[in-house]
Amino acid sequence: MAIIENFDFTVMEKVLFFLFFILQLLLTARAQQAEPAKLFRFYEDNDFLNIRGHGTDKAYTNGVRLDLFYQRKRPSRLFIDHMMPKAGNNSIDTYGWSVMQMMVTPSNLTIPDYQSNDYPYSGALFVTHSLSSYNKTKKYNFQTELVAGIRGPASFARQTQVWIHHLIHDERPMGWQNQCTTKFLLNANFVTEKSLVAFKQVIEVIGGAQITAGTMTNSMTIYPLIRIGKMSPYFNGFLSQFSTSSRDQKHKKLQFYFIAKPKFTFLATNAIMHGGIQRSRQTGGVPEPASSAGINHFLAEVDFGTVIATNNFGISYTQKPTTAYNKGLYSHNVGNISLYFKW
């Protein structure tokens, strides 16, 4: 009996040791993951946000976006994922799904009639699938977005703005019955960037170009991106820009850096700003052009701001002044605040 008891105890000891060993391997593998696999972003464009304290409520007045970004351990089975280019065999790839609502209004919200000398009432709601692919060694990236959505009453921009203005006891927007007509939006947007200058992870200058094509916008943009501060290398991947939790940056407890991106754009079409009006009191319901001013094909704008990231949380604030979207109309300034939660 004693021999059997001793034998059972020895076997049990080995089983427990084996289970403990497997548990240690699993915990170690989890702890050594390069970085968390997912990031959620809350993104808010609003022209009321202004570092000068002079907020407005006109032109491109609001854009709310929710994003889920993620990295894959296995190749994707989605056909569209294989259509989007990657930055080499060892690229750091971050996929994303986003939903965004945008709205445009004239400067005077109390006038119920169509205002031909201002920006139109217009709303859009769309879904975006994206891939940001970074080559850490050669320091370049490809960013691709596929966009599908709708412009017009089905975007619920009218209901959103009326509800928000009611909530904050602001003036009621009166001209949404003159908004741009319904239009389906399909777009492909592509960005490529390449490192130009880098100095000890304190200063980076990156050259970039973007092209958009489809029923939403058709444009070409060139820009330099300048980053200054305490930060992870830009081409370590999209997720590394908004957290400090990866193994490669285990000694970096905080990122704090400034960004500036002057952009020069040739804009052929912009369906958010231009299109037939669904109903106008002056014409008895007959659609008419959204603006008599006409599109401004050449735009100059600059995005500048700061990013703070610690562990799995990040926050950024960006100011985005731009020249007039339409000829003969006013320039505009929109602020953006974004929150990043990574796990």
N, C-alpha and C positions, 0 to 999 in steps of 0.2 A: 504493500500500500504506500509506503514511504517513497519507494522508487517511482511509482506512478504519479504521486503528488509532485515529486521533484521534476519529473518529466513534463507534466502539465505546466508547471510554473516556468520552466525554461522555454517552452514553446510560446507561452503567453508573453514572456519577456521579449522574445524575438519579434512577435507580431506587433507589439506595442512600439518597439524600436523602429520597425519598418514603417509603421503608420506615421510615427513622429518624423522620420526621415523624409517621407513623401510630403508631409505637411510643411516641413522646412523648405523643401525645394519649391513648393507652390508659393509660399510666402516670399521667398527670395526672388523668384521670377516676377512676381507682382511688384515687388519693391523696385526691381531693376528695369521696369518698363521705361522706355525713353521719355515718355510724357503721356499725360492723360489723353484719351482717345477722342473726347468730344468737347465742344465749346458752344455755349448758347450766347447769342448777342441780342440785346435790346437796343434798337437804333432809332433815334428821333431827330429828324430835321425840322427846324421851325424858325421862321424869320423873326419871331419874338425873342429868340436867343441872340443876344448881341453884347459883346464885351464892352461896347461903348455905352450901353444902357438905353439905346434908341431902338427898341423893338418895333416891328411893324406887323401888318396882317394883310399882305397883298402879294401878287404874282405867285411864284412857287412858295406857298405859305406853310405847307406841312407835309411831311413824309414819315410814316411809321413803318418800321421793318422789324420782323422777328426772324432770326436765323438759327439754324442748327448746323454746325460744322463738325465733321467727323473724319477719322482716318480708318482705313480698312486694313485688316490683317490678311485677307484673301482677295483675289481678283473679283471685281464686281461682275455680276451677271446681267446688269442693265446694258442694253445695246447703246444707249446714249452716252454712257460712261466711256465706252470704247471709241466714241467719236471725238472726244475731247483730248487734245494733245498733251503729252507729258514731257517733262524736262529731262529726258534721259532715262537710262535703265534703273538708276538708283535714286530717282527723284523722291522728294518728300511730298506726298499727295494728300491734300485735304479736300474732301467733297463737302457740298453744302446744299441744303434746301431752305428756301426763304419765302416769306409772303410779305408783300409791301402794299400800302395804300398811299397814294399821292393826291394832293389837291392844289389847284390854282384858282385864284380869285382876283377880281379887280381891286383897286385901292379903296373904293367907296362901296361898302357893303349894304348901305341903306337904300340904294337905288334899285327898284325891282325890274327896270327895263334893261335891255341889252345895251352895253356900253362899247361902242365900236372903237373908241379912242383909248382903250385900256386892254389889259389881259383878260381873257374870258374866264368864266366859271368852267372848271374842268376837273374831272376826277378819274383816277385809274386804280385798278386793283389787279395785281399779278403775282404769279409764282415763279421763282427762279431756281434752277438747278445749276450748280457750279462745281468747278474743279480748279483749285490753286495748286500748281505743281512747281516745286522749287528744286533747283540743282545746287546743292550746298557747295560742291567742289568747283564748278565752273561759274557759279554766282550769276545765274539767270533764272527767270521763271516764265511760265505761261499761266494765264488766268482766263478761264472760259466761263461764260454765263449763257444759259439758254432760258429765255423768258417767254411766258405765255400768260395772257390775261385779257382784261377788257377795259375799255374807256367808256364813260357815260354813266347813266343813272344806276346801272348794275354794280358800279364800284362802291356805292353807298357813301361817297364822299360828302354828299349833301347832308345825309343823316348824321354823319360823324361831326361835321363842323357845327351844325345846329345844336347838337347835344352838348358839345364842348362849350360853346358860347353860352348856352343856357346854364351849364354847370358853374361857370365862372362869372355869371351875371354880366356878360358882354353883349354888345349889340347883335341882333338877330340878322344873319345873312339873308338878304331879300331877293337875290337874283338868280337862284339856282334853277329856276324854270327855263333859263336861257343857257344852260350848260351845253358843252360839246356833245354831239350825238354819239350813239353807241358804235364802237369799233373794236374788233378783235385785235389783240396785240400779240405779235410773234416776233421775237428778236433774238439775234445771236451777237454777243459782245465778246471781244477778244482783246486781251492785254498781254504785252510782253515787256519785261524789264531786265536790265543788265547793270551790274555794278560798274561804276566809273571810277570812284575814289573811295577808299576806306582807310581810317586811321585808328587803330587800337580800340575798336568797338566804341569809339567816342563820336566819330564823325563818319557818316556815310553819304555818298552822292550816287544816286541811281538814275539812269535814264530810262524813260518809259514811253510807250506808244499804245494807243487804243483805237480800235475800229468797231463801230456798231452798225448792224444792218438788219432791216426788217420793216415791219409795219408800225413800230413804235418810234425809233430814232434811226437816222442814218448820219453818221458822223465819223470824223477822224481827229484824234487828239495826240499831241506830243507834250512831254513834260519832263522836268527833272524832279526827283524826290530827294529832299535833304533831311537827314535825321541827325540830331545832335543830343548827346546825353549819355546816361548809363543804360545800356540796352544789350539785348541779345543780338547776334548778327542777323541781319534781315533775311538772308537766304537760308537760315536754319528752318524755315517753314512758317506758314501762316500762324499756327497755334502758338509758336514760341514768342511771337511779338506781343502777346497779351497775357503772359503768365511767367512765373519764375520757377515752376515746379518740375522741370525736366532734369534728368540726371546730369546732362551736360552743363547745366547751369546751377548745380546744387549749392555753389558758393555765392550765387547772385540772389539775394533775398528781396531785391527791389529793382524794378526798372522805372526809370523816369527820364523821358526824353521829349524833345521838341521836334516837330515836323513842319515842313513847308513844301508845298507842291504848286508852283505856278504852271497853269495849263493854257494851251493855245489850241482852240478847236475850230475846225470847219464843220458846220452843221448844215446838212442838206435839208432834212425834214425833222420835225418834232411833233408827233401826233398828240402829245399832252397839251401843247400850246396852240395847236392849229387844227381846225376841223369845222364841219358844219355845226350850227347851233340847232338844238332839237326843237326849240319853239321860241319865237320872238313876238312880242306884242306889236312892235312896229310893222311887221310884215304879215300879220295874221296867221302865224304858225308856219310860214314858209322858211325852210333852212337858209342861212346866209353865212358868209365867211366869218370865222371866229374873230378876226381882227383886220382892220383896213391898213394897219401899219406895216404888215408884212414881216417875214422872218428875218432876223439878223444872222447872216450866214457865218460871220466870224465873231467868236467869243473869246474874251480874255478873262480868266478867273484865277484865283489863288486860294488853296486850302492851307490853313496854318493853325497849329494848335499844339496840344501836349497829350502824352499818354503816360499813365501811371499804372503799374502792374506789380502785384505781390502775391506770391503763391498761386492760387487758382482764380484770382479775381483781378480784373482790370477795368479801368475807366479812361475814356478819352473825351476831350472837348476840342472841336474844330470849328473855326470860322471860315465861311466860304463866300466872300464877295465876288460878284461877277458883273460884267458889262450887261447892257440891256439885251434881253432875249429877242425883242422886236425892235425894228427900226423906228426911231422917233419916240420911244418910250424910255422909262427910267431904268437905271441899273438897280441891282438888288443885292441883299446880304442875308445869308441864311446861316444859322448856327446849328451845330450837331453835337449831341451828347450820346455816347454809346457806353453800355455796360456789358462786361464780358464775364461769364461764369464757366469755368473749365473743370472737367472731371474725367 
